[in-house]
Amino acid sequence: RATRIVGRALRNGSLPAIRTLCCVDCGKPAQRYDHRDYDAPLTVAPVCQACNWRRGPAAQMQAAA
């Protein structure tokens, strides 16, 4: 779900294209947006592949009550 929301934000211009950004951790070209919390789907950071792996998995989304 979070990935779809980010994709929609990219298409409508709410988020800049990843190819225009640098990794917030190391400064190399960013390759993806990293979620730390899937419950906040637009709170993302541009990161390279290596830094994304170092960051590890994000928190899982909570089930809707």
All heavy atoms as TSV, in Angstrom:
chain	resi	resn	atom	element	x	y	z
A	1	ARG	N	N	0.823	-1.191	0.000
A	1	ARG	CA	C	0.000	0.000	0.000
A	1	ARG	C	C	0.866	1.253	0.000
A	1	ARG	O	O	0.597	2.190	-0.738
A	1	ARG	CB	C	-0.940	-0.031	1.210
A	1	ARG	CG	C	-1.842	1.161	1.261
A	1	ARG	CD	C	-2.800	1.077	2.460
A	1	ARG	NE	N	-2.990	2.399	2.975
A	1	ARG	CZ	C	-2.551	2.842	4.131
A	1	ARG	NH1	N	-1.926	2.038	4.944
A	1	ARG	NH2	N	-2.757	4.075	4.489
A	2	ALA	N	N	1.900	1.284	0.827
A	2	ALA	CA	C	2.775	2.454	0.911
A	2	ALA	C	C	3.474	2.699	-0.422
A	2	ALA	O	O	3.624	3.849	-0.846
A	2	ALA	CB	C	3.789	2.274	2.032
A	3	THR	N	N	3.873	1.636	-1.099
A	3	THR	CA	C	4.539	1.768	-2.391
A	3	THR	C	C	3.599	2.383	-3.420
A	3	THR	O	O	4.009	3.237	-4.219
A	3	THR	CB	C	5.049	0.396	-2.868
A	3	THR	OG1	O	5.952	-0.118	-1.885
A	3	THR	CG2	C	5.770	0.504	-4.195
A	4	ARG	N	N	2.342	1.979	-3.403
A	4	ARG	CA	C	1.352	2.560	-4.330
A	4	ARG	C	C	1.153	4.043	-4.055
A	4	ARG	O	O	1.034	4.847	-4.984
A	4	ARG	CB	C	0.019	1.827	-4.230
A	4	ARG	CG	C	0.009	0.475	-4.890
A	4	ARG	CD	C	-1.398	-0.079	-5.038
A	4	ARG	NE	N	-2.222	0.041	-3.841
A	4	ARG	CZ	C	-2.338	-0.878	-2.891
A	4	ARG	NH1	N	-1.671	-2.012	-2.984
A	4	ARG	NH2	N	-3.114	-0.683	-1.850
A	5	ILE	N	N	1.126	4.419	-2.794
A	5	ILE	CA	C	0.941	5.823	-2.429
A	5	ILE	C	C	2.127	6.653	-2.893
A	5	ILE	O	O	1.961	7.749	-3.431
A	5	ILE	CB	C	0.702	5.959	-0.913
A	5	ILE	CG1	C	-0.651	5.329	-0.556
A	5	ILE	CG2	C	0.765	7.409	-0.471
A	5	ILE	CD1	C	-0.904	5.177	0.923
A	6	VAL	N	N	3.336	6.139	-2.731
A	6	VAL	CA	C	4.531	6.843	-3.208
A	6	VAL	C	C	4.491	6.945	-4.734
A	6	VAL	O	O	4.789	8.000	-5.294
A	6	VAL	CB	C	5.826	6.157	-2.722
A	6	VAL	CG1	C	7.045	6.683	-3.468
A	6	VAL	CG2	C	5.997	6.374	-1.227
A	7	GLY	N	N	4.106	5.885	-5.410
A	7	GLY	CA	C	3.997	5.925	-6.872
A	7	GLY	C	C	3.024	6.989	-7.338
A	7	GLY	O	O	3.299	7.726	-8.297
A	8	ARG	N	N	1.898	7.099	-6.660
A	8	ARG	CA	C	0.905	8.126	-6.997
A	8	ARG	C	C	1.494	9.524	-6.771
A	8	ARG	O	O	1.306	10.432	-7.583
A	8	ARG	CB	C	-0.349	7.927	-6.152
A	8	ARG	CG	C	-1.533	8.725	-6.622
A	8	ARG	CD	C	-2.811	8.425	-5.855
A	8	ARG	NE	N	-3.034	6.996	-5.655
A	8	ARG	CZ	C	-3.247	6.407	-4.480
A	8	ARG	NH1	N	-3.290	7.124	-3.378
A	8	ARG	NH2	N	-3.436	5.114	-4.398
A	9	ALA	N	N	2.227	9.704	-5.671
A	9	ALA	CA	C	2.845	10.993	-5.365
A	9	ALA	C	C	3.908	11.353	-6.410
A	9	ALA	O	O	4.058	12.518	-6.766
A	9	ALA	CB	C	3.447	10.977	-3.969
A	10	LEU	N	N	4.624	10.358	-6.901
A	10	LEU	CA	C	5.606	10.610	-7.960
A	10	LEU	C	C	4.908	11.050	-9.245
A	10	LEU	O	O	5.348	11.995	-9.906
A	10	LEU	CB	C	6.445	9.352	-8.218
A	10	LEU	CG	C	7.459	9.017	-7.141
A	10	LEU	CD1	C	7.972	7.597	-7.321
A	10	LEU	CD2	C	8.595	10.020	-7.167
A	11	ARG	N	N	3.825	10.374	-9.584
A	11	ARG	CA	C	3.098	10.715	-10.819
A	11	ARG	C	C	2.465	12.100	-10.761
A	11	ARG	O	O	2.451	12.814	-11.761
A	11	ARG	CB	C	2.033	9.660	-11.120
A	11	ARG	CG	C	2.607	8.359	-11.646
A	11	ARG	CD	C	1.529	7.419	-12.142
A	11	ARG	NE	N	0.583	7.013	-11.106
A	11	ARG	CZ	C	0.813	6.071	-10.196
A	11	ARG	NH1	N	1.965	5.428	-10.178
A	11	ARG	NH2	N	-0.106	5.755	-9.303
A	12	ASN	N	N	1.962	12.488	-9.586
A	12	ASN	CA	C	1.309	13.801	-9.523
A	12	ASN	C	C	2.266	14.932	-9.133
A	12	ASN	O	O	1.856	16.074	-8.999
A	12	ASN	CB	C	0.071	13.765	-8.608
A	12	ASN	CG	C	0.391	13.669	-7.137
A	12	ASN	OD1	O	1.462	14.047	-6.677
A	12	ASN	ND2	N	-0.546	13.157	-6.363
A	13	GLY	N	N	3.542	14.601	-8.938
A	13	GLY	CA	C	4.552	15.623	-8.664
A	13	GLY	C	C	4.711	16.004	-7.199
A	13	GLY	O	O	5.472	16.918	-6.888
A	14	SER	N	N	4.032	15.315	-6.296
A	14	SER	CA	C	4.176	15.611	-4.868
A	14	SER	C	C	5.552	15.216	-4.338
A	14	SER	O	O	6.042	15.823	-3.390
A	14	SER	CB	C	3.114	14.878	-4.056
A	14	SER	OG	O	1.826	15.295	-4.427
A	15	LEU	N	N	6.143	14.193	-4.935
A	15	LEU	CA	C	7.513	13.773	-4.618
A	15	LEU	C	C	8.359	13.934	-5.875
A	15	LEU	O	O	7.888	13.625	-6.973
A	15	LEU	CB	C	7.555	12.302	-4.184
A	15	LEU	CG	C	7.102	11.954	-2.782
A	15	LEU	CD1	C	7.101	10.440	-2.587
A	15	LEU	CD2	C	7.986	12.604	-1.746
A	16	PRO	N	N	9.602	14.385	-5.732
A	16	PRO	CA	C	10.463	14.502	-6.905
A	16	PRO	C	C	10.922	13.128	-7.397
A	16	PRO	O	O	10.995	12.172	-6.618
A	16	PRO	CB	C	11.652	15.324	-6.400
A	16	PRO	CG	C	11.662	15.137	-4.930
A	16	PRO	CD	C	10.238	14.888	-4.516
A	17	ALA	N	N	11.234	13.044	-8.674
A	17	ALA	CA	C	11.742	11.802	-9.255
A	17	ALA	C	C	13.025	11.406	-8.531
A	17	ALA	O	O	13.888	12.251	-8.257
A	17	ALA	CB	C	12.011	11.982	-10.738
A	18	ILE	N	N	13.147	10.138	-8.208
A	18	ILE	CA	C	14.288	9.650	-7.433
A	18	ILE	C	C	15.615	9.915	-8.144
A	18	ILE	O	O	16.624	10.182	-7.505
A	18	ILE	CB	C	14.102	8.157	-7.059
A	18	ILE	CG1	C	15.034	7.758	-5.920
A	18	ILE	CG2	C	14.307	7.251	-8.246
A	18	ILE	CD1	C	14.684	8.365	-4.606
A	19	ARG	N	N	15.622	9.886	-9.465
A	19	ARG	CA	C	16.867	10.086	-10.224
A	19	ARG	C	C	17.433	11.503	-10.059
A	19	ARG	O	O	18.575	11.759	-10.420
A	19	ARG	CB	C	16.658	9.753	-11.694
A	19	ARG	CG	C	15.765	10.720	-12.422
A	19	ARG	CD	C	15.545	10.328	-13.881
A	19	ARG	NE	N	14.705	11.263	-14.558
A	19	ARG	CZ	C	13.377	11.312	-14.467
A	19	ARG	NH1	N	12.748	10.447	-13.711
A	19	ARG	NH2	N	12.684	12.220	-15.112
A	20	THR	N	N	16.635	12.422	-9.506
A	20	THR	CA	C	17.086	13.797	-9.307
A	20	THR	C	C	17.677	14.023	-7.923
A	20	THR	O	O	18.109	15.128	-7.622
A	20	THR	CB	C	15.919	14.791	-9.513
A	20	THR	OG1	O	14.948	14.600	-8.475
A	20	THR	CG2	C	15.265	14.608	-10.879
A	21	LEU	N	N	17.713	12.975	-7.088
A	21	LEU	CA	C	18.111	13.126	-5.689
A	21	LEU	C	C	19.367	12.342	-5.350
A	21	LEU	O	O	19.748	11.411	-6.058
A	21	LEU	CB	C	16.964	12.658	-4.786
A	21	LEU	CG	C	15.631	13.366	-5.000
A	21	LEU	CD1	C	14.541	12.678	-4.192
A	21	LEU	CD2	C	15.742	14.825	-4.655
A	22	CYS	N	N	19.981	12.711	-4.235
A	22	CYS	CA	C	21.135	11.990	-3.702
A	22	CYS	C	C	20.723	11.259	-2.430
A	22	CYS	O	O	19.802	11.680	-1.720
A	22	CYS	CB	C	22.259	12.966	-3.369
A	22	CYS	SG	S	22.955	13.764	-4.817
A	23	CYS	N	N	21.422	10.185	-2.142
A	23	CYS	CA	C	21.188	9.403	-0.933
A	23	CYS	C	C	21.429	10.289	0.292
A	23	CYS	O	O	22.465	10.961	0.385
A	23	CYS	CB	C	22.127	8.197	-0.914
A	23	CYS	SG	S	22.028	7.198	0.578
A	24	VAL	N	N	20.477	10.281	1.218
A	24	VAL	CA	C	20.613	11.099	2.422
A	24	VAL	C	C	21.670	10.558	3.376
A	24	VAL	O	O	22.141	11.284	4.252
A	24	VAL	CB	C	19.262	11.259	3.168
A	24	VAL	CG1	C	18.263	12.011	2.323
A	24	VAL	CG2	C	18.723	9.919	3.618
A	25	ASP	N	N	22.071	9.314	3.203
A	25	ASP	CA	C	23.060	8.713	4.096
A	25	ASP	C	C	24.497	8.881	3.603
A	25	ASP	O	O	25.389	9.162	4.390
A	25	ASP	CB	C	22.766	7.230	4.308
A	25	ASP	CG	C	21.483	6.995	5.090
A	25	ASP	OD1	O	20.966	7.948	5.721
A	25	ASP	OD2	O	20.981	5.857	5.063
A	26	CYS	N	N	24.734	8.693	2.292
A	26	CYS	CA	C	26.118	8.692	1.804
A	26	CYS	C	C	26.384	9.698	0.675
A	26	CYS	O	O	27.536	9.928	0.330
A	26	CYS	CB	C	26.513	7.292	1.330
A	26	CYS	SG	S	25.718	6.787	-0.219
A	27	GLY	N	N	25.347	10.274	0.091
A	27	GLY	CA	C	25.530	11.272	-0.960
A	27	GLY	C	C	25.610	10.737	-2.375
A	27	GLY	O	O	25.654	11.513	-3.323
A	28	LYS	N	N	25.617	9.424	-2.542
A	28	LYS	CA	C	25.620	8.840	-3.884
A	28	LYS	C	C	24.248	9.056	-4.522
A	28	LYS	O	O	23.286	9.398	-3.830
A	28	LYS	CB	C	25.930	7.345	-3.814
A	28	LYS	CG	C	27.339	7.038	-3.382
A	28	LYS	CD	C	27.555	5.542	-3.338
A	28	LYS	CE	C	28.964	5.235	-2.854
A	28	LYS	NZ	N	29.176	3.787	-2.710
A	29	PRO	N	N	24.113	8.813	-5.825
A	29	PRO	CA	C	22.788	8.952	-6.442
A	29	PRO	C	C	21.766	8.030	-5.765
A	29	PRO	O	O	22.040	6.859	-5.520
A	29	PRO	CB	C	23.026	8.530	-7.896
A	29	PRO	CG	C	24.478	8.808	-8.126
A	29	PRO	CD	C	25.152	8.505	-6.816
A	30	ALA	N	N	20.605	8.586	-5.469
A	30	ALA	CA	C	19.544	7.797	-4.841
A	30	ALA	C	C	18.931	6.856	-5.868
A	30	ALA	O	O	18.871	7.171	-7.054
A	30	ALA	CB	C	18.478	8.711	-4.256
A	31	GLN	N	N	18.468	5.700	-5.409
A	31	GLN	CA	C	17.854	4.706	-6.282
A	31	GLN	C	C	16.439	4.352	-5.856
A	31	GLN	O	O	15.696	3.761	-6.628
A	31	GLN	CB	C	18.712	3.440	-6.302
A	31	GLN	CG	C	20.075	3.684	-6.912
A	31	GLN	CD	C	20.971	2.494	-6.744
A	31	GLN	OE1	O	21.264	2.082	-5.631
A	31	GLN	NE2	N	21.390	1.935	-7.865
A	32	ARG	N	N	16.068	4.699	-4.640
A	32	ARG	CA	C	14.711	4.377	-4.180
A	32	ARG	C	C	14.372	5.247	-2.978
A	32	ARG	O	O	15.256	5.840	-2.362
A	32	ARG	CB	C	14.584	2.909	-3.815
A	32	ARG	CG	C	15.537	2.442	-2.755
A	32	ARG	CD	C	15.538	0.934	-2.564
A	32	ARG	NE	N	15.095	0.175	-3.691
A	32	ARG	CZ	C	15.871	-0.297	-4.672
A	32	ARG	NH1	N	17.154	-0.068	-4.634
A	32	ARG	NH2	N	15.362	-0.978	-5.673
A	33	TYR	N	N	13.091	5.286	-2.675
A	33	TYR	CA	C	12.637	5.945	-1.449
A	33	TYR	C	C	12.533	4.886	-0.364
A	33	TYR	O	O	11.987	3.810	-0.582
A	33	TYR	CB	C	11.268	6.588	-1.664
A	33	TYR	CG	C	11.330	7.922	-2.376
A	33	TYR	CD1	C	10.890	8.061	-3.673
A	33	TYR	CD2	C	11.833	9.043	-1.721
A	33	TYR	CE1	C	10.941	9.285	-4.320
A	33	TYR	CE2	C	11.894	10.265	-2.357
A	33	TYR	CZ	C	11.441	10.385	-3.647
A	33	TYR	OH	O	11.500	11.597	-4.273
A	34	ASP	N	N	13.066	5.196	0.813
A	34	ASP	CA	C	13.041	4.263	1.935
A	34	ASP	C	C	11.967	4.681	2.928
A	34	ASP	O	O	11.890	5.843	3.324
A	34	ASP	CB	C	14.393	4.254	2.642
A	34	ASP	CG	C	14.406	3.344	3.847
A	34	ASP	OD1	O	13.966	2.188	3.734
A	34	ASP	OD2	O	14.858	3.800	4.924
A	35	HIS	N	N	11.122	3.729	3.293
A	35	HIS	CA	C	10.118	3.933	4.340
A	35	HIS	C	C	10.703	3.435	5.653
A	35	HIS	O	O	11.220	2.334	5.717
A	35	HIS	CB	C	8.864	3.088	4.065
A	35	HIS	CG	C	8.066	3.537	2.911
A	35	HIS	ND1	N	8.224	3.024	1.650
A	35	HIS	CD2	C	7.086	4.469	2.827
A	35	HIS	CE1	C	7.372	3.616	0.841
A	35	HIS	NE2	N	6.676	4.487	1.527
A	36	ARG	N	N	10.582	4.198	6.691
A	36	ARG	CA	C	10.934	3.730	8.032
A	36	ARG	C	C	9.681	3.274	8.750
A	36	ARG	O	O	9.740	2.481	9.680
A	36	ARG	CB	C	11.621	4.829	8.847
A	36	ARG	CG	C	12.954	5.265	8.311
A	36	ARG	CD	C	14.100	4.257	8.515
A	36	ARG	NE	N	14.040	3.141	7.592
A	36	ARG	CZ	C	14.409	1.895	7.853
A	36	ARG	NH1	N	14.877	1.585	9.015
A	36	ARG	NH2	N	14.315	0.954	6.964
A	37	ASP	N	N	8.534	3.817	8.327
A	37	ASP	CA	C	7.264	3.488	8.976
A	37	ASP	C	C	6.192	3.453	7.889
A	37	ASP	O	O	5.839	4.486	7.331
A	37	ASP	CB	C	6.942	4.546	10.027
A	37	ASP	CG	C	5.632	4.301	10.746
A	37	ASP	OD1	O	4.924	3.314	10.425
A	37	ASP	OD2	O	5.314	5.099	11.648
A	38	TYR	N	N	5.683	2.273	7.596
A	38	TYR	CA	C	4.679	2.145	6.541
A	38	TYR	C	C	3.350	2.802	6.902
A	38	TYR	O	O	2.517	3.020	6.043
A	38	TYR	CB	C	4.459	0.676	6.184
A	38	TYR	CG	C	5.615	0.068	5.441
A	38	TYR	CD1	C	6.217	-1.089	5.899
A	38	TYR	CD2	C	6.102	0.647	4.281
A	38	TYR	CE1	C	7.274	-1.663	5.211
A	38	TYR	CE2	C	7.154	0.091	3.587
A	38	TYR	CZ	C	7.739	-1.060	4.051
A	38	TYR	OH	O	8.779	-1.623	3.369
A	39	ASP	N	N	3.133	3.128	8.167
A	39	ASP	CA	C	1.920	3.838	8.553
A	39	ASP	C	C	1.989	5.318	8.176
A	39	ASP	O	O	0.991	6.024	8.254
A	39	ASP	CB	C	1.652	3.699	10.048
A	39	ASP	CG	C	1.156	2.307	10.409
A	39	ASP	OD1	O	0.408	1.717	9.599
A	39	ASP	OD2	O	1.517	1.812	11.484
A	40	ALA	N	N	3.156	5.790	7.792
A	40	ALA	CA	C	3.350	7.155	7.294
A	40	ALA	C	C	3.924	7.025	5.881
A	40	ALA	O	O	5.115	7.244	5.659
A	40	ALA	CB	C	4.293	7.926	8.208
A	41	PRO	N	N	3.108	6.635	4.902
A	41	PRO	CA	C	3.604	6.245	3.584
A	41	PRO	C	C	4.323	7.329	2.794
A	41	PRO	O	O	5.111	7.017	1.905
A	41	PRO	CB	C	2.357	5.772	2.846
A	41	PRO	CG	C	1.219	6.367	3.568
A	41	PRO	CD	C	1.655	6.519	4.993
A	42	LEU	N	N	4.108	8.593	3.106
A	42	LEU	CA	C	4.810	9.652	2.376
A	42	LEU	C	C	5.988	10.216	3.159
A	42	LEU	O	O	6.644	11.153	2.703
A	42	LEU	CB	C	3.844	10.764	1.973
A	42	LEU	CG	C	2.851	10.357	0.888
A	42	LEU	CD1	C	1.873	11.473	0.595
A	42	LEU	CD2	C	3.573	9.926	-0.383
A	43	THR	N	N	6.284	9.628	4.302
A	43	THR	CA	C	7.486	9.998	5.046
A	43	THR	C	C	8.584	9.044	4.582
A	43	THR	O	O	8.715	7.927	5.077
A	43	THR	CB	C	7.251	9.884	6.567
A	43	THR	OG1	O	6.145	10.713	6.908
A	43	THR	CG2	C	8.479	10.308	7.338
A	44	VAL	N	N	9.309	9.487	3.565
A	44	VAL	CA	C	10.314	8.652	2.919
A	44	VAL	C	C	11.623	9.418	2.795
A	44	VAL	O	O	11.638	10.648	2.873
A	44	VAL	CB	C	9.848	8.193	1.519
A	44	VAL	CG1	C	8.689	7.225	1.614
A	44	VAL	CG2	C	9.475	9.373	0.641
A	45	ALA	N	N	12.703	8.678	2.598
A	45	ALA	CA	C	14.016	9.274	2.403
A	45	ALA	C	C	14.639	8.672	1.152
A	45	ALA	O	O	14.588	7.452	0.967
A	45	ALA	CB	C	14.906	9.000	3.607
A	46	PRO	N	N	15.233	9.502	0.291
A	46	PRO	CA	C	15.914	8.960	-0.874
A	46	PRO	C	C	17.228	8.300	-0.450
A	46	PRO	O	O	18.020	8.896	0.285
A	46	PRO	CB	C	16.158	10.192	-1.751
A	46	PRO	CG	C	16.183	11.341	-0.801
A	46	PRO	CD	C	15.285	10.962	0.330
A	47	VAL	N	N	17.436	7.059	-0.874
A	47	VAL	CA	C	18.647	6.328	-0.513
A	47	VAL	C	C	19.161	5.519	-1.704
A	47	VAL	O	O	18.411	5.190	-2.615
A	47	VAL	CB	C	18.421	5.373	0.689
A	47	VAL	CG1	C	18.123	6.143	1.956
A	47	VAL	CG2	C	17.323	4.380	0.407
A	48	CYS	N	N	20.451	5.178	-1.663
A	48	CYS	CA	C	21.017	4.265	-2.656
A	48	CYS	C	C	20.722	2.828	-2.204
A	48	CYS	O	O	20.273	2.604	-1.072
A	48	CYS	CB	C	22.515	4.497	-2.818
A	48	CYS	SG	S	23.502	4.034	-1.382
A	49	GLN	N	N	20.988	1.875	-3.056
A	49	GLN	CA	C	20.702	0.473	-2.729
A	49	GLN	C	C	21.482	0.012	-1.501
A	49	GLN	O	O	20.922	-0.625	-0.609
A	49	GLN	CB	C	21.033	-0.424	-3.925
A	49	GLN	CG	C	20.811	-1.898	-3.669
A	49	GLN	CD	C	19.351	-2.226	-3.470
A	49	GLN	OE1	O	18.474	-1.651	-4.107
A	49	GLN	NE2	N	19.060	-3.156	-2.582
A	50	ALA	N	N	22.766	0.343	-1.426
A	50	ALA	CA	C	23.593	-0.113	-0.303
A	50	ALA	C	C	23.087	0.437	1.023
A	50	ALA	O	O	22.983	-0.299	2.013
A	50	ALA	CB	C	25.049	0.295	-0.522
A	51	CYS	N	N	22.737	1.709	1.055
A	51	CYS	CA	C	22.232	2.300	2.294
A	51	CYS	C	C	20.849	1.762	2.636
A	51	CYS	O	O	20.531	1.592	3.816
A	51	CYS	CB	C	22.222	3.823	2.194
A	51	CYS	SG	S	23.895	4.522	2.220
A	52	ASN	N	N	20.045	1.472	1.638
A	52	ASN	CA	C	18.729	0.887	1.895
A	52	ASN	C	C	18.894	-0.461	2.598
A	52	ASN	O	O	18.183	-0.758	3.561
A	52	ASN	CB	C	17.960	0.734	0.585
A	52	ASN	CG	C	16.515	0.372	0.798
A	52	ASN	OD1	O	15.841	0.911	1.659
A	52	ASN	ND2	N	16.031	-0.560	0.001
A	53	TRP	N	N	19.826	-1.267	2.141
A	53	TRP	CA	C	20.081	-2.569	2.782
A	53	TRP	C	C	20.606	-2.378	4.197
A	53	TRP	O	O	20.228	-3.103	5.108
A	53	TRP	CB	C	21.045	-3.393	1.956
A	53	TRP	CG	C	20.430	-3.969	0.728
A	53	TRP	CD1	C	19.253	-3.599	0.138
A	53	TRP	CD2	C	20.945	-5.017	-0.061
A	53	TRP	NE1	N	19.031	-4.350	-0.979
A	53	TRP	CE2	C	20.056	-5.233	-1.131
A	53	TRP	CE3	C	22.097	-5.791	0.016
A	53	TRP	CZ2	C	20.276	-6.200	-2.098
A	53	TRP	CZ3	C	22.318	-6.752	-0.954
A	53	TRP	CH2	C	21.404	-6.959	-1.999
A	54	ARG	N	N	21.520	-1.407	4.387
A	54	ARG	CA	C	22.064	-1.150	5.728
A	54	ARG	C	C	20.970	-0.706	6.705
A	54	ARG	O	O	21.023	-1.043	7.882
A	54	ARG	CB	C	23.146	-0.070	5.667
A	54	ARG	CG	C	24.525	-0.604	5.401
A	54	ARG	CD	C	25.585	0.436	5.661
A	54	ARG	NE	N	25.619	1.479	4.652
A	54	ARG	CZ	C	26.228	1.393	3.470
A	54	ARG	NH1	N	26.845	0.284	3.143
A	54	ARG	NH2	N	26.218	2.395	2.636
A	55	ARG	N	N	20.005	0.043	6.215
A	55	ARG	CA	C	18.922	0.528	7.068
A	55	ARG	C	C	18.020	-0.605	7.554
A	55	ARG	O	O	17.411	-0.504	8.601
A	55	ARG	CB	C	18.055	1.544	6.315
A	55	ARG	CG	C	18.715	2.871	6.169
A	55	ARG	CD	C	17.917	3.762	5.229
A	55	ARG	NE	N	18.351	5.144	5.340
A	55	ARG	CZ	C	17.555	6.142	5.655
A	55	ARG	NH1	N	16.272	5.939	5.868
A	55	ARG	NH2	N	18.043	7.369	5.745
A	56	GLY	N	N	17.922	-1.663	6.784
A	56	GLY	CA	C	17.095	-2.800	7.171
A	56	GLY	C	C	15.613	-2.542	6.930
A	56	GLY	O	O	15.227	-1.542	6.350
A	57	PRO	N	N	14.782	-3.464	7.409
A	57	PRO	CA	C	13.350	-3.357	7.150
A	57	PRO	C	C	12.693	-2.227	7.947
A	57	PRO	O	O	13.147	-1.856	9.023
A	57	PRO	CB	C	12.798	-4.714	7.576
A	57	PRO	CG	C	13.801	-5.241	8.549
A	57	PRO	CD	C	15.132	-4.676	8.141
A	58	ALA	N	N	11.601	-1.732	7.385
A	58	ALA	CA	C	10.806	-0.698	8.047
A	58	ALA	C	C	9.828	-1.344	9.010
A	58	ALA	O	O	9.631	-2.569	8.997
A	58	ALA	CB	C	10.049	0.109	6.995
A	59	ALA	N	N	9.206	-0.517	9.826
A	59	ALA	CA	C	8.149	-1.006	10.722
A	59	ALA	C	C	6.953	-1.417	9.875
A	59	ALA	O	O	6.611	-0.752	8.906
A	59	ALA	CB	C	7.763	0.104	11.699
A	60	GLN	N	N	6.329	-2.502	10.222
A	60	GLN	CA	C	5.177	-2.989	9.486
A	60	GLN	C	C	3.940	-2.141	9.776
A	60	GLN	O	O	3.816	-1.579	10.857
A	60	GLN	CB	C	4.892	-4.445	9.858
A	60	GLN	CG	C	5.986	-5.383	9.425
A	60	GLN	CD	C	6.188	-5.383	7.920
A	60	GLN	OE1	O	5.243	-5.472	7.158
A	60	GLN	NE2	N	7.423	-5.257	7.495
A	61	MET	N	N	3.046	-2.090	8.795
A	61	MET	CA	C	1.799	-1.348	8.957
A	61	MET	C	C	0.930	-2.024	10.010
A	61	MET	O	O	0.894	-3.243	10.100
A	61	MET	CB	C	1.034	-1.287	7.635
A	61	MET	CG	C	1.723	-0.456	6.600
A	61	MET	SD	S	0.820	-0.396	5.063
A	61	MET	CE	C	-0.511	0.686	5.509
A	62	GLN	N	N	0.237	-1.215	10.763
A	62	GLN	CA	C	-0.700	-1.736	11.760
A	62	GLN	C	C	-1.986	-2.110	11.066
A	62	GLN	O	O	-2.422	-1.437	10.135
A	62	GLN	CB	C	-0.982	-0.676	12.831
A	62	GLN	CG	C	0.243	-0.248	13.595
A	62	GLN	CD	C	0.870	-1.389	14.354
A	62	GLN	OE1	O	0.175	-2.157	15.014
A	62	GLN	NE2	N	2.180	-1.519	14.268
A	63	ALA	N	N	-2.616	-3.164	11.502
A	63	ALA	CA	C	-3.907	-3.581	10.928
A	63	ALA	C	C	-4.954	-2.534	11.267
A	63	ALA	O	O	-4.979	-1.994	12.363
A	63	ALA	CB	C	-4.311	-4.938	11.479
A	64	ALA	N	N	-5.812	-2.266	10.300
A	64	ALA	CA	C	-6.894	-1.311	10.530
A	64	ALA	C	C	-7.874	-1.895	11.553
A	64	ALA	O	O	-8.251	-3.049	11.489
A	64	ALA	CB	C	-7.627	-1.000	9.224
A	65	ALA	N	N	-8.250	-1.076	12.507
A	65	ALA	CA	C	-9.150	-1.553	13.564
A	65	ALA	C	C	-10.598	-1.386	13.177
A	65	ALA	O	O	-10.991	-0.648	12.398
A	65	ALA	CB	C	-8.877	-0.799	14.856
